[in-house]
């Protein structure tokens, strides 16, 4: 899947051609591509689906939450052991 085709002049924008491409993408359900492609590139994934991207985000959120809670516990334990906040 390419954003641009061989007939396009990238120095200008052809609104009619753009609309034709959008209609084609909608017809063939390529909208997910525009949601997953940038995130896949950012995360270094070769290919991904909307479902797998959602699962990844949920897992990442859970991991971040767990790490944040663990860090808070360590900080509180350190503060209570010393009788003062740990810096």
VENWOGI-V664940 format. One record per residue. RES is the residue in one small letter. PSI is psi in whole degrees, -180 to 180 (999 if undefined). Layout:
BEGIN
res->RES psi->PSI
res->RES psi->PSI
END
This chain:
BEGIN
res->x psi->127
res->x psi->147
res->x psi->-36
res->x psi->152
res->x psi->174
res->x psi->-17
res->x psi->-8
res->x psi->139
res->x psi->112
res->x psi->-4
res->x psi->-9
res->x psi->175
res->x psi->124
res->x psi->101
res->x psi->-44
res->x psi->-45
res->x psi->-40
res->x psi->-45
res->x psi->-40
res->x psi->-44
res->x psi->-43
res->x psi->-44
res->x psi->-41
res->x psi->-45
res->x psi->-42
res->x psi->-44
res->x psi->-39
res->x psi->16
res->x psi->48
res->x psi->4
res->x psi->-37
res->x psi->-31
res->x psi->-42
res->x psi->-17
res->x psi->-40
res->x psi->-30
res->x psi->-52
res->x psi->-40
res->x psi->-40
res->x psi->-42
res->x psi->-44
res->x psi->-40
res->x psi->-2
res->x psi->29
res->x psi->138
res->x psi->-41
res->x psi->151
res->x psi->155
res->x psi->168
res->x psi->-42
res->x psi->-44
res->x psi->-32
res->x psi->-41
res->x psi->-43
res->x psi->-42
res->x psi->-46
res->x psi->-41
res->x psi->-46
res->x psi->-41
res->x psi->-41
res->x psi->-42
res->x psi->-42
res->x psi->-46
res->x psi->-42
res->x psi->-45
res->x psi->-44
res->x psi->-38
res->x psi->-43
res->x psi->-42
res->x psi->-43
res->x psi->-39
res->x psi->-40
res->x psi->-45
res->x psi->-43
res->x psi->-43
res->x psi->-42
res->x psi->-42
res->x psi->-40
res->x psi->-42
res->x psi->-32
res->x psi->-37
res->x psi->-14
res->x psi->5
res->x psi->160
res->x psi->143
res->x psi->128
res->x psi->999
END
